[in-house]
């Protein structure tokens, strides 16, 4: 990966379809989320198509599946497939994995193997879809131990989710699990763990800002929302106290980096802060820069 040639690093993209055409969401949740995000065009690019998309734009992308099989009954895109595609497109793709926290000891073994054998750089958790509180010691703490020990990153969905939006009962998905204050406990219990709070955390934006300001290892990505809808306090903190801890993320393919960047260009962000958000902060967090 030629960091100097990259214009941006997108820390939040999804692998939604496997090489065999298997989707990580059932049709009802998939269609509802497409309507929620007003997705236009192709929603399910292959891993190779995603790599080509980012290569054309001179961007790198962190890419992952979401393993919520215990809660949804739907198997994820295999982590190994995501990692292998990233290895084959190492100029633009950075592999994260996702492990259902209810997999227990088998999931812990899988996490270590994915880091050691496949070069995975982090793990995505979606508490609302996976159905767990991040600070439940009986569920995910053994996974966090491996992530902290290996120096990889834990990325947590926070705030409202487009998954299940508009479906009766929200498809059974509960928003309460994704309050970022639950992750504050994780950051306190694992002080060396590198954490990303994904998305503007509506309706808990202030909570996310408080956690990221208080805990040195906690960062915020800006994915899932067009920048023109960012809460003013998020913009204020991104420009000041959190200028070294805020990261560009799109939520591709439901929100494209093209749309995100076009709206970001109109946002009141200081000139000296823009390159930090678009690339420099992520490059440092991901270990892409020289010590």
C-alpha positions as CSV (number, residue, x, y, z in Angstrom):
1,X,0.0,0.0,0.0
2,X,1.5,3.3,-1.1
3,X,0.3,5.7,1.6
4,X,1.6,8.7,-0.2
5,X,-0.5,8.0,-3.3
6,X,-3.7,7.5,-1.3
7,X,-6.1,10.5,-1.1
8,X,-8.1,8.9,1.8
9,X,-8.6,5.8,3.9
10,X,-12.2,4.7,4.4
11,X,-12.4,2.8,7.7
12,X,-15.9,1.5,7.3
13,X,-17.0,-0.6,4.3
14,X,-19.1,-3.8,4.1
15,X,-18.6,-7.1,2.4
16,X,-22.2,-8.0,1.8
17,X,-22.0,-10.9,-0.7
18,X,-19.7,-13.9,-0.9
19,X,-18.1,-15.4,-4.0
20,X,-21.0,-17.9,-4.1
21,X,-23.6,-15.1,-4.1
22,X,-24.5,-15.6,-0.4
23,X,-25.7,-12.4,1.4
24,X,-25.0,-11.6,5.0
25,X,-28.6,-10.2,5.4
26,X,-31.9,-11.9,4.6
27,X,-33.9,-10.3,1.9
28,X,-36.3,-8.4,4.2
29,X,-33.5,-6.7,6.2
30,X,-31.5,-6.1,3.1
31,X,-34.4,-4.4,1.2
32,X,-35.5,-2.4,4.2
33,X,-32.0,-1.0,4.7
34,X,-31.7,-0.2,1.0
35,X,-34.9,1.9,1.3
36,X,-33.7,3.5,4.5
37,X,-30.4,4.6,3.0
38,X,-32.0,5.4,-0.4
39,X,-29.4,3.2,-2.1
40,X,-29.2,3.8,-5.9
41,X,-27.6,1.3,-8.3
42,X,-25.9,-2.0,-7.3
43,X,-26.1,-2.8,-3.6
44,X,-24.0,-6.0,-3.5
45,X,-20.6,-5.4,-5.1
46,X,-18.3,-8.4,-4.9
47,X,-15.0,-8.1,-3.0
48,X,-13.1,-7.7,-6.3
49,X,-15.5,-5.0,-7.5
50,X,-15.1,-3.1,-4.2
51,X,-11.3,-3.3,-4.6
52,X,-11.6,-1.9,-8.2
53,X,-13.9,0.8,-7.0
54,X,-11.5,2.1,-4.4
55,X,-8.4,1.7,-6.6
56,X,-10.1,3.9,-9.2
57,X,-10.5,6.6,-6.6
58,X,-7.0,6.2,-5.1
59,X,-8.4,5.3,-1.7
60,X,-7.9,2.4,0.7
61,X,-10.8,0.7,2.5
62,X,-11.2,-1.3,5.7
63,X,-13.6,-4.0,4.8
64,X,-15.5,-6.5,6.9
65,X,-18.6,-8.7,7.2
66,X,-21.0,-8.9,10.1
67,X,-21.4,-12.2,11.9
68,X,-24.7,-12.2,13.7
69,X,-25.8,-15.7,12.9
70,X,-27.0,-16.5,16.5
71,X,-29.4,-13.6,16.3
72,X,-30.5,-13.7,12.7
73,X,-30.0,-17.3,11.5
74,X,-28.1,-16.0,8.5
75,X,-24.4,-16.9,8.0
76,X,-22.0,-14.1,7.3
77,X,-19.7,-13.7,4.3
78,X,-16.7,-15.9,5.5
79,X,-14.0,-13.9,7.2
80,X,-11.4,-15.9,5.5
81,X,-12.8,-14.9,2.1
82,X,-12.7,-11.3,3.0
83,X,-9.1,-11.6,4.3
84,X,-8.0,-13.5,1.2
85,X,-9.5,-10.8,-1.1
86,X,-7.8,-8.1,0.9
87,X,-4.4,-10.0,0.5
88,X,-5.0,-10.2,-3.2
89,X,-5.8,-6.5,-3.3
90,X,-3.4,-5.3,-0.6
91,X,-2.9,-2.0,-2.4
92,X,-6.4,-0.9,-1.4
93,X,-8.1,-3.3,1.0
94,X,-7.5,-3.7,4.7
95,X,-9.1,-6.8,6.3
96,X,-11.2,-6.7,9.4
97,X,-13.2,-9.7,10.6
98,X,-16.5,-10.1,12.5
99,X,-17.2,-12.9,15.0
100,X,-20.5,-13.5,16.7
101,X,-19.7,-13.0,20.4
102,X,-22.0,-15.9,21.2
103,X,-19.6,-18.3,19.5
104,X,-17.8,-18.6,22.8
105,X,-14.4,-20.3,22.9
106,X,-14.7,-21.3,19.3
107,X,-15.0,-17.7,18.4
108,X,-12.0,-16.8,20.5
109,X,-9.9,-19.4,18.7
110,X,-11.1,-18.2,15.4
111,X,-10.2,-14.6,16.2
112,X,-6.6,-15.5,17.1
113,X,-6.3,-17.7,13.9
114,X,-7.6,-14.9,11.7
115,X,-5.0,-12.5,13.1
116,X,-2.1,-15.0,13.0
117,X,-2.8,-16.8,9.7
118,X,-4.8,-14.2,7.7
119,X,-3.4,-10.9,8.8
120,X,-6.7,-9.4,10.0
121,X,-6.3,-5.9,11.5
122,X,-9.4,-5.6,13.5
123,X,-12.9,-6.9,14.4
124,X,-16.4,-5.4,13.8
125,X,-19.1,-5.7,16.4
126,X,-22.7,-4.7,15.8
127,X,-24.3,-4.9,19.2
128,X,-27.9,-4.2,18.0
129,X,-27.9,-6.8,15.3
130,X,-25.8,-9.3,17.3
131,X,-28.0,-8.8,20.3
132,X,-25.5,-8.1,23.2
133,X,-24.3,-5.4,25.5
134,X,-20.6,-4.7,24.7
135,X,-19.9,-4.6,28.5
136,X,-21.4,-8.0,29.2
137,X,-18.4,-9.8,30.7
138,X,-19.9,-13.2,30.0
139,X,-20.3,-12.6,26.3
140,X,-17.5,-10.8,24.5
141,X,-14.7,-10.2,27.0
142,X,-12.7,-13.2,26.0
143,X,-12.7,-11.8,22.4
144,X,-11.5,-8.4,23.6
145,X,-8.6,-10.1,25.4
146,X,-7.4,-11.5,22.1
147,X,-7.9,-8.3,20.3
148,X,-6.0,-6.3,22.9
149,X,-3.2,-8.9,23.1
150,X,-2.7,-8.9,19.3
151,X,-2.8,-5.1,19.0
152,X,-5.7,-5.2,16.6
153,X,-8.8,-2.9,16.6
154,X,-12.3,-3.3,18.0
155,X,-14.9,-1.4,15.9
156,X,-18.3,-1.0,17.4
157,X,-21.5,0.1,15.7
158,X,-23.0,2.8,17.8
159,X,-26.4,4.6,17.7
160,X,-29.4,3.9,15.6
161,X,-29.1,1.4,12.8
162,X,-30.6,1.3,9.3
163,X,-30.8,-2.5,9.6
164,X,-34.3,-3.3,10.5
165,X,-35.6,0.2,10.1
166,X,-39.1,0.2,8.7
167,X,-39.6,-3.5,9.3
168,X,-42.4,-4.4,11.8
169,X,-40.8,-4.3,15.3
170,X,-37.5,-3.3,13.7
171,X,-37.0,-6.9,12.7
172,X,-36.5,-7.6,16.4
173,X,-33.3,-5.5,16.5
174,X,-33.0,-3.4,19.7
175,X,-31.3,-0.1,19.7
176,X,-30.4,-0.1,23.4
177,X,-27.4,-2.3,22.8
178,X,-25.6,0.3,20.8
179,X,-25.3,3.2,23.3
180,X,-21.6,4.1,23.3
181,X,-21.6,4.3,27.1
182,X,-21.5,0.5,27.1
183,X,-18.2,0.7,25.3
184,X,-16.9,3.1,27.9
185,X,-16.8,0.1,30.3
186,X,-14.8,-1.9,27.7
187,X,-12.3,0.9,27.3
188,X,-11.9,1.1,31.1
189,X,-11.5,-2.7,31.4
190,X,-9.1,-3.0,28.5
191,X,-6.9,0.1,28.6
192,X,-4.6,-0.9,25.8
193,X,-7.5,-1.9,23.4
194,X,-7.8,0.3,20.3
195,X,-11.4,1.1,19.8
196,X,-13.5,2.8,17.1
197,X,-17.0,4.0,17.8
198,X,-18.7,3.8,14.4
199,X,-21.1,6.5,13.1
200,X,-22.5,9.7,14.6
201,X,-24.1,7.9,17.5
202,X,-27.7,9.3,17.3
203,X,-29.3,9.7,19.8
204,X,-26.2,9.4,22.0
205,X,-23.8,11.7,20.2
206,X,-22.7,13.5,23.4
207,X,-22.0,10.2,25.1
208,X,-19.7,9.2,22.2
209,X,-17.9,12.4,22.4
210,X,-17.4,12.1,26.1
211,X,-16.1,8.5,25.8
212,X,-13.7,9.4,23.0
213,X,-12.4,12.5,24.9
214,X,-12.0,10.6,28.2
215,X,-10.5,7.3,27.0
216,X,-7.2,7.6,25.0
217,X,-7.7,4.5,23.0
218,X,-11.2,5.4,21.7
219,X,-11.7,6.9,18.2
220,X,-14.8,7.9,16.2
221,X,-15.6,7.1,12.6
222,X,-18.0,9.3,10.6
223,X,-19.6,6.7,8.5
224,X,-23.3,6.1,7.8
225,X,-24.3,9.7,7.6
226,X,-23.8,12.4,5.0
227,X,-21.6,15.1,6.6
228,X,-24.3,17.7,6.0
229,X,-26.4,16.0,8.7
230,X,-23.6,15.8,11.3
231,X,-24.6,17.3,14.7
232,X,-22.8,20.6,15.4
233,X,-21.1,19.3,18.5
234,X,-19.5,16.5,16.5
235,X,-18.1,19.0,14.0
236,X,-16.8,21.2,16.9
237,X,-15.0,18.3,18.6
238,X,-13.6,17.0,15.3
239,X,-12.1,20.4,14.7
240,X,-10.6,20.7,18.2
241,X,-10.3,18.1,21.0
242,X,-10.8,15.1,18.8
243,X,-8.9,16.2,15.7
244,X,-6.5,13.4,16.0
245,X,-9.1,10.7,16.8
246,X,-11.8,11.2,14.1
247,X,-11.8,9.0,11.0
248,X,-13.3,9.1,7.6
249,X,-15.7,6.2,7.0
250,X,-18.5,5.9,4.4
251,X,-20.5,2.8,5.1
252,X,-20.1,1.6,1.5
253,X,-22.1,0.3,-0.3
254,X,-25.1,1.9,1.4
255,X,-23.4,5.3,1.4
256,X,-20.7,5.9,-1.2
257,X,-17.4,7.7,-0.5
258,X,-18.3,9.9,-3.5
259,X,-21.4,11.3,-1.8
260,X,-19.7,11.5,1.6
261,X,-16.7,13.4,0.3
262,X,-18.8,15.8,-1.7
263,X,-20.7,16.8,1.4
264,X,-17.6,16.8,3.6
265,X,-16.0,19.4,1.2
266,X,-18.8,21.8,2.3
267,X,-18.4,21.1,6.0
268,X,-16.8,23.7,8.2
269,X,-13.6,21.7,9.0
270,X,-10.3,23.4,9.4
271,X,-7.9,23.0,6.5
272,X,-5.2,21.5,8.8
273,X,-7.7,19.0,10.2
274,X,-9.1,17.7,6.9
275,X,-6.1,15.5,6.0
276,X,-6.1,14.1,9.5
277,X,-9.7,12.9,9.2
278,X,-9.4,11.7,5.6
279,X,-6.1,9.7,6.0
280,X,-3.6,10.6,8.6
281,X,-5.5,9.5,11.7
282,X,-6.5,6.2,10.2
283,X,-3.0,5.5,8.9
284,X,-1.5,5.9,12.3
285,X,-4.2,3.8,14.1
286,X,-3.9,1.0,11.5
287,X,-0.1,1.0,11.8
288,X,0.5,2.0,8.2
289,X,2.9,4.8,9.1
290,X,6.5,4.4,10.2
291,X,7.0,4.7,14.0
